[in-house]
Amino acid sequence: MKEPTLKKVAYGAAMAIAVILVHLVNEYVYKMPPMFAIFLAIFFTYLGIRLIRKSDKFDKKISRTQYNLLNLVVVLVLVVSYFTITQ
């Protein structure tokens, strides 16, 4: 694996934010067909990644431990928010 950077963690955070946002809209605003929700989540993830690529703030190199811990936090936030929204 190449050097871990903050940009790689930000890509995962962009995906998590997109999934949470689409799930919130699907649960409380408008019940979407599953295929539309998937495409919407992919589109929001794509927009997030485009914004991250334009910014130079995320090019910072981080240690492998920081990389793993930040990814763990992103996944935990995703899981907790998903099940919190569903209840």
N, CA, C and O atoms as a GROMACS GRO file, in nm:
protein
  348
    1MET      N    1   0.084  -0.118   0.000
    1MET     CA    2   0.000   0.000   0.000
    1MET      C    3   0.089   0.125   0.000
    1MET      O    4   0.192   0.128   0.067
    2LYS      N    5   0.048   0.224  -0.074
    2LYS     CA    6   0.121   0.350  -0.078
    2LYS      C    7   0.107   0.422   0.055
    2LYS      O    8   0.035   0.378   0.145
    3GLU      N    9   0.178   0.532   0.066
    3GLU     CA   10   0.171   0.613   0.188
    3GLU      C   11   0.027   0.655   0.215
    3GLU      O   12  -0.040   0.705   0.125
    4PRO      N   13  -0.022   0.636   0.337
    4PRO     CA   14  -0.157   0.682   0.368
    4PRO      C   15  -0.162   0.835   0.375
    4PRO      O   16  -0.074   0.899   0.433
    5THR      N   17  -0.264   0.890   0.315
    5THR     CA   18  -0.284   1.034   0.318
    5THR      C   19  -0.422   1.064   0.373
    5THR      O   20  -0.509   0.978   0.379
    6LEU      N   21  -0.438   1.187   0.411
    6LEU     CA   22  -0.567   1.231   0.462
    6LEU      C   23  -0.673   1.228   0.351
    6LEU      O   24  -0.792   1.216   0.379
    7LYS      N   25  -0.628   1.240   0.228
    7LYS     CA   26  -0.719   1.239   0.113
    7LYS      C   27  -0.793   1.105   0.102
    7LYS      O   28  -0.911   1.102   0.068
    8LYS      N   29  -0.724   0.995   0.131
    8LYS     CA   30  -0.786   0.863   0.126
    8LYS      C   31  -0.895   0.849   0.231
    8LYS      O   32  -0.999   0.788   0.206
    9VAL      N   33  -0.870   0.904   0.348
    9VAL     CA   34  -0.972   0.900   0.454
    9VAL      C   35  -1.090   0.990   0.416
    9VAL      O   36  -1.205   0.956   0.442
   10ALA      N   37  -1.061   1.102   0.354
   10ALA     CA   38  -1.167   1.195   0.313
   10ALA      C   39  -1.258   1.132   0.208
   10ALA      O   40  -1.377   1.160   0.204
   11TYR      N   41  -1.202   1.047   0.122
   11TYR     CA   42  -1.285   0.977   0.024
   11TYR      C   43  -1.388   0.888   0.094
   11TYR      O   44  -1.504   0.884   0.055
   12GLY      N   45  -1.344   0.818   0.197
   12GLY     CA   46  -1.436   0.734   0.274
   12GLY      C   47  -1.539   0.818   0.348
   12GLY      O   48  -1.656   0.778   0.358
   13ALA      N   49  -1.498   0.932   0.399
   13ALA     CA   50  -1.592   1.021   0.468
   13ALA      C   51  -1.694   1.076   0.369
   13ALA      O   52  -1.811   1.092   0.404
   14ALA      N   53  -1.652   1.107   0.248
   14ALA     CA   54  -1.745   1.156   0.146
   14ALA      C   55  -1.850   1.049   0.114
   14ALA      O   56  -1.968   1.080   0.097
   15MET      N   57  -1.807   0.925   0.105
   15MET     CA   58  -1.901   0.816   0.080
   15MET      C   59  -1.998   0.800   0.197
   15MET      O   60  -2.118   0.781   0.176
   16ALA      N   61  -1.947   0.808   0.319
   16ALA     CA   62  -2.032   0.792   0.436
   16ALA      C   63  -2.135   0.905   0.443
   16ALA      O   64  -2.252   0.881   0.473
   17ILE      N   65  -2.092   1.028   0.416
   17ILE     CA   66  -2.184   1.142   0.419
   17ILE      C   67  -2.292   1.126   0.312
   17ILE      O   68  -2.408   1.156   0.336
   18ALA      N   69  -2.253   1.078   0.195
   18ALA     CA   70  -2.351   1.058   0.087
   18ALA      C   71  -2.455   0.953   0.126
   18ALA      O   72  -2.574   0.972   0.104
   19VAL      N   73  -2.409   0.844   0.183
   19VAL     CA   74  -2.502   0.737   0.222
   19VAL      C   75  -2.595   0.785   0.333
   19VAL      O   76  -2.715   0.758   0.329
   20ILE      N   77  -2.542   0.856   0.431
   20ILE     CA   78  -2.624   0.908   0.541
   20ILE      C   79  -2.727   1.009   0.488
   20ILE      O   80  -2.843   1.005   0.528
   21LEU      N   81  -2.683   1.097   0.401
   21LEU     CA   82  -2.773   1.198   0.344
   21LEU      C   83  -2.887   1.134   0.265
   21LEU      O   84  -3.003   1.172   0.282
   22VAL      N   85  -2.854   1.038   0.182
   22VAL     CA   86  -2.958   0.971   0.102
   22VAL      C   87  -3.051   0.893   0.193
   22VAL      O   88  -3.172   0.889   0.170
   23HIS      N   89  -2.996   0.830   0.296
   23HIS     CA   90  -3.082   0.754   0.388
   23HIS      C   91  -3.175   0.847   0.467
   23HIS      O   92  -3.291   0.813   0.491
   24LEU      N   93  -3.125   0.964   0.506
   24LEU     CA   94  -3.210   1.062   0.574
   24LEU      C   95  -3.325   1.108   0.484
   24LEU      O   96  -3.441   1.112   0.526
   25VAL      N   97  -3.293   1.140   0.361
   25VAL     CA   98  -3.397   1.183   0.266
   25VAL      C   99  -3.495   1.069   0.243
   25VAL      O  100  -3.616   1.092   0.239
   26ASN      N  101  -3.445   0.949   0.227
   26ASN     CA  102  -3.532   0.835   0.201
   26ASN      C  103  -3.623   0.805   0.319
   26ASN      O  104  -3.738   0.763   0.300
   27GLU      N  105  -3.574   0.826   0.438
   27GLU     CA  106  -3.653   0.793   0.558
   27GLU      C  107  -3.754   0.901   0.595
   27GLU      O  108  -3.866   0.869   0.634
   28TYR      N  109  -3.715   1.029   0.584
   28TYR     CA  110  -3.800   1.135   0.638
   28TYR      C  111  -3.864   1.227   0.534
   28TYR      O  112  -3.965   1.290   0.564
   29VAL      N  113  -3.809   1.235   0.414
   29VAL     CA  114  -3.860   1.330   0.316
   29VAL      C  115  -3.938   1.261   0.207
   29VAL      O  116  -4.055   1.291   0.184
   30TYR      N  117  -3.874   1.168   0.138
   30TYR     CA  118  -3.934   1.105   0.022
   30TYR      C  119  -3.885   0.962   0.010
   30TYR      O  120  -3.765   0.937   0.002
   31LYS      N  121  -3.979   0.868   0.008
   31LYS     CA  122  -3.943   0.727  -0.010
   31LYS      C  123  -3.905   0.704  -0.156
   31LYS      O  124  -3.989   0.712  -0.245
   32MET      N  125  -3.778   0.677  -0.178
   32MET     CA  126  -3.727   0.658  -0.314
   32MET      C  127  -3.721   0.510  -0.349
   32MET      O  128  -3.706   0.425  -0.261
   33PRO      N  129  -3.733   0.481  -0.478
   33PRO     CA  130  -3.705   0.343  -0.520
   33PRO      C  131  -3.558   0.311  -0.491
   33PRO      O  132  -3.473   0.400  -0.500
   34PRO      N  133  -3.527   0.187  -0.456
   34PRO     CA  134  -3.390   0.153  -0.418
   34PRO      C  135  -3.284   0.187  -0.524
   34PRO      O  136  -3.176   0.235  -0.489
   35MET      N  137  -3.313   0.165  -0.649
   35MET     CA  138  -3.214   0.196  -0.754
   35MET      C  139  -3.186   0.345  -0.762
   35MET      O  140  -3.071   0.385  -0.783
   36PHE      N  141  -3.288   0.427  -0.745
   36PHE     CA  142  -3.270   0.572  -0.747
   36PHE      C  143  -3.186   0.617  -0.628
   36PHE      O  144  -3.102   0.706  -0.640
   37ALA      N  145  -3.210   0.556  -0.512
   37ALA     CA  146  -3.133   0.590  -0.392
   37ALA      C  147  -2.986   0.554  -0.411
   37ALA      O  148  -2.897   0.629  -0.370
   38ILE      N  149  -2.960   0.440  -0.473
   38ILE     CA  150  -2.822   0.400  -0.498
   38ILE      C  151  -2.753   0.497  -0.593
   38ILE      O  152  -2.640   0.540  -0.569
   39PHE      N  153  -2.822   0.532  -0.702
   39PHE     CA  154  -2.764   0.626  -0.798
   39PHE      C  155  -2.742   0.764  -0.736
   39PHE      O  156  -2.644   0.831  -0.766
   40LEU      N  157  -2.834   0.806  -0.651
   40LEU     CA  158  -2.819   0.934  -0.583
   40LEU      C  159  -2.699   0.932  -0.488
   40LEU      O  160  -2.624   1.030  -0.481
   41ALA      N  161  -2.680   0.822  -0.416
   41ALA     CA  162  -2.565   0.810  -0.326
   41ALA      C  163  -2.434   0.809  -0.406
   41ALA      O  164  -2.336   0.870  -0.364
   42ILE      N  165  -2.434   0.742  -0.520
   42ILE     CA  166  -2.315   0.742  -0.605
   42ILE      C  167  -2.286   0.882  -0.656
   42ILE      O  168  -2.171   0.924  -0.661
   43PHE      N  169  -2.390   0.955  -0.695
   43PHE     CA  170  -2.372   1.091  -0.745
   43PHE      C  171  -2.317   1.183  -0.637
   43PHE      O  172  -2.225   1.261  -0.664
   44PHE      N  173  -2.371   1.175  -0.516
   44PHE     CA  174  -2.322   1.258  -0.406
   44PHE      C  175  -2.177   1.221  -0.369
   44PHE      O  176  -2.096   1.308  -0.338
   45THR      N  177  -2.145   1.093  -0.374
   45THR     CA  178  -2.008   1.050  -0.348
   45THR      C  179  -1.914   1.106  -0.455
   45THR      O  180  -1.805   1.153  -0.424
   46TYR      N  181  -1.957   1.102  -0.580
   46TYR     CA  182  -1.877   1.157  -0.690
   46TYR      C  183  -1.853   1.306  -0.669
   46TYR      O  184  -1.741   1.354  -0.688
   47LEU      N  185  -1.957   1.380  -0.630
   47LEU     CA  186  -1.940   1.523  -0.606
   47LEU      C  187  -1.842   1.548  -0.491
   47LEU      O  188  -1.758   1.638  -0.498
   48GLY      N  189  -1.854   1.470  -0.385
   48GLY     CA  190  -1.763   1.484  -0.271
   48GLY      C  191  -1.619   1.457  -0.309
   48GLY      O  192  -1.528   1.529  -0.267
   49ILE      N  193  -1.597   1.354  -0.389
   49ILE     CA  194  -1.462   1.321  -0.433
   49ILE      C  195  -1.406   1.430  -0.523
   49ILE      O  196  -1.288   1.463  -0.514
   50ARG      N  197  -1.489   1.486  -0.609
   50ARG     CA  198  -1.443   1.596  -0.695
   50ARG      C  199  -1.399   1.716  -0.611
   50ARG      O  200  -1.297   1.778  -0.640
   51LEU      N  201  -1.477   1.748  -0.507
   51LEU     CA  202  -1.440   1.860  -0.419
   51LEU      C  203  -1.311   1.832  -0.343
   51LEU      O  204  -1.228   1.921  -0.325
   52ILE      N  205  -1.293   1.708  -0.300
   52ILE     CA  206  -1.172   1.671  -0.226
   52ILE      C  207  -1.049   1.679  -0.316
   52ILE      O  208  -0.943   1.724  -0.273
   53ARG      N  209  -1.064   1.635  -0.440
   53ARG     CA  210  -0.950   1.640  -0.533
   53ARG      C  211  -0.906   1.782  -0.564
   53ARG      O  212  -0.788   1.807  -0.587
   54LYS      N  213  -1.000   1.877  -0.563
   54LYS     CA  214  -0.966   2.016  -0.592
   54LYS      C  215  -0.892   2.083  -0.477
   54LYS      O  216  -0.816   2.178  -0.498
   55SER      N  217  -0.913   2.034  -0.356
   55SER     CA  218  -0.852   2.095  -0.239
   55SER      C  219  -0.713   2.036  -0.213
   55SER      O  220  -0.692   1.915  -0.225
   56ASP      N  221  -0.619   2.122  -0.179
   56ASP     CA  222  -0.484   2.076  -0.147
   56ASP      C  223  -0.466   2.045   0.002
   56ASP      O  224  -0.361   1.997   0.043
   57LYS      N  225  -0.566   2.073   0.082
   57LYS     CA  226  -0.557   2.052   0.226
   57LYS      C  227  -0.547   1.904   0.263
   57LYS      O  228  -0.496   1.870   0.370
   58PHE      N  229  -0.596   1.816   0.176
   58PHE     CA  230  -0.603   1.674   0.208
   58PHE      C  231  -0.481   1.595   0.162
   58PHE      O  232  -0.479   1.473   0.176
   59ASP      N  233  -0.380   1.661   0.108
   59ASP     CA  234  -0.260   1.591   0.060
   59ASP      C  235  -0.161   1.559   0.172
   59ASP      O  236  -0.054   1.505   0.146
   60LYS      N  237  -0.196   1.590   0.293
   60LYS     CA  238  -0.108   1.568   0.407
   60LYS      C  239  -0.090   1.418   0.432
   60LYS      O  240  -0.187   1.342   0.434
   61LYS      N  241   0.035   1.376   0.449
   61LYS     CA  242   0.064   1.236   0.480
   61LYS      C  243   0.042   1.213   0.629
   61LYS      O  244   0.076   1.297   0.712
   62ILE      N  245  -0.016   1.098   0.662
   62ILE     CA  246  -0.043   1.062   0.801
   62ILE      C  247   0.015   0.924   0.827
   62ILE      O  248   0.046   0.850   0.733
   63SER      N  249   0.028   0.890   0.953
   63SER     CA  250   0.081   0.758   0.987
   63SER      C  251  -0.025   0.651   0.963
   63SER      O  252  -0.145   0.680   0.953
   64ARG      N  253   0.021   0.528   0.954
   64ARG     CA  254  -0.072   0.417   0.929
   64ARG      C  255  -0.170   0.401   1.045
   64ARG      O  256  -0.286   0.365   1.024
   65THR      N  257  -0.125   0.428   1.167
   65THR     CA  258  -0.213   0.419   1.284
   65THR      C  259  -0.322   0.525   1.277
   65THR      O  260  -0.439   0.496   1.301
   66GLN      N  261  -0.284   0.648   1.245
   66GLN     CA  262  -0.385   0.754   1.230
   66GLN      C  263  -0.483   0.720   1.119
   66GLN      O  264  -0.604   0.741   1.132
   67TYR      N  265  -0.430   0.667   1.009
   67TYR     CA  266  -0.514   0.627   0.896
   67TYR      C  267  -0.618   0.523   0.939
   67TYR      O  268  -0.736   0.536   0.908
   68ASN      N  269  -0.573   0.421   1.010
   68ASN     CA  270  -0.664   0.316   1.053
   68ASN      C  271  -0.766   0.368   1.155
   68ASN      O  272  -0.884   0.333   1.148
   69LEU      N  273  -0.722   0.452   1.247
   69LEU     CA  274  -0.814   0.507   1.347
   69LEU      C  275  -0.919   0.598   1.284
   69LEU      O  276  -1.036   0.593   1.320
   70LEU      N  277  -0.877   0.682   1.190
   70LEU     CA  278  -0.973   0.770   1.122
   70LEU      C  279  -1.073   0.689   1.040
   70LEU      O  280  -1.192   0.722   1.036
   71ASN      N  281  -1.027   0.583   0.974
   71ASN     CA  282  -1.120   0.497   0.901
   71ASN      C  283  -1.217   0.427   0.994
   71ASN      O  284  -1.334   0.409   0.961
   72LEU      N  285  -1.168   0.388   1.110
   72LEU     CA  286  -1.256   0.325   1.210
   72LEU      C  287  -1.364   0.423   1.255
   72LEU      O  288  -1.481   0.385   1.267
   73VAL      N  289  -1.326   0.547   1.278
   73VAL     CA  290  -1.423   0.649   1.319
   73VAL      C  291  -1.527   0.673   1.209
   73VAL      O  292  -1.646   0.686   1.239
   74VAL      N  293  -1.484   0.679   1.085
   74VAL     CA  294  -1.577   0.699   0.973
   74VAL      C  295  -1.677   0.584   0.965
   74VAL      O  296  -1.797   0.607   0.948
   75VAL      N  297  -1.628   0.461   0.978
   75VAL     CA  298  -1.717   0.345   0.970
   75VAL      C  299  -1.813   0.342   1.089
   75VAL      O  300  -1.931   0.312   1.072
   76LEU      N  301  -1.765   0.373   1.208
   76LEU     CA  302  -1.852   0.374   1.326
   76LEU      C  303  -1.961   0.481   1.314
   76LEU      O  304  -2.077   0.456   1.348
   77VAL      N  305  -1.925   0.599   1.266
   77VAL     CA  306  -2.025   0.704   1.246
   77VAL      C  307  -2.128   0.660   1.143
   77VAL      O  308  -2.248   0.684   1.161
   78LEU      N  309  -2.083   0.596   1.037
   78LEU     CA  310  -2.175   0.547   0.934
   78LEU      C  311  -2.273   0.445   0.991
   78LEU      O  312  -2.393   0.455   0.967
   79VAL      N  313  -2.223   0.348   1.064
   79VAL     CA  314  -2.310   0.244   1.120
   79VAL      C  315  -2.406   0.300   1.224
   79VAL      O  316  -2.525   0.271   1.220
   80VAL      N  317  -2.356   0.381   1.315
   80VAL     CA  318  -2.441   0.436   1.420
   80VAL      C  319  -2.549   0.528   1.362
   80VAL      O  320  -2.665   0.520   1.401
   81SER      N  321  -2.512   0.612   1.270
   81SER     CA  322  -2.611   0.703   1.211
   81SER      C  323  -2.712   0.627   1.128
   81SER      O  324  -2.830   0.661   1.128
   82TYR      N  325  -2.669   0.525   1.056
   82TYR     CA  326  -2.762   0.447   0.975
   82TYR      C  327  -2.870   0.384   1.063
   82TYR      O  328  -2.989   0.392   1.031
   83PHE      N  329  -2.829   0.321   1.172
   83PHE     CA  330  -2.927   0.255   1.258
   83PHE      C  331  -3.006   0.355   1.342
   83PHE      O  332  -3.119   0.325   1.381
   84THR      N  333  -2.950   0.471   1.371
   84THR     CA  334  -3.023   0.574   1.443
   84THR      C  335  -3.134   0.632   1.355
   84THR      O  336  -3.244   0.657   1.403
   85ILE      N  337  -3.105   0.653   1.229
   85ILE     CA  338  -3.204   0.704   1.135
   85ILE      C  339  -3.316   0.605   1.114
   85ILE      O  340  -3.432   0.643   1.102
   86THR      N  341  -3.282   0.476   1.110
   86THR     CA  342  -3.381   0.372   1.082
   86THR      C  343  -3.481   0.359   1.196
   86THR      O  344  -3.597   0.324   1.171
   87GLN      N  345  -3.441   0.385   1.320
   87GLN     CA  346  -3.533   0.365   1.433
   87GLN      C  347  -3.642   0.467   1.437
   87GLN      O  348  -3.727   0.463   1.526
   0.00000   0.00000   0.00000
